[in-house]
């Protein structure tokens, strides 16, 4: 089984980010179940702003888009007020519990669909 994590931090690699730390909770939980996890850090790719799927030469979004469309997507509370995750212990228990639960639910749904695929649409 494979999973794709689209990390939408605003910090380019290799700068550490809160999003990395939170995503790693899910990634590690999935890997413990034997899932092959691919991570794409969006800011490290050329993705021009716009509302089209392909904005022409050099646009890396179409390849990422195809991977997303072949995947299930879920999550995130998103950015908001409060302390940074990596700078405090505030909320870590909840965040880790939620991330692990999300990974377990995602794995269960994917396992069920793998055994009993949905019929084609239409």
URPE-V380309 format. One line per field, one symbol per residue. phi: phi as a letter, one per 20 degrees, with the letter a starting at -180 (. if undefined). Layout:
phi = ???
//
This chain:
phi = .ccddeedgeeffegfbffgffffffgfffffeneeddddegfedecffqdefcdognfefgffgffffececaomfnfafoffgfdbefmfgffffffffgfffffffffffffcfffgfo
//
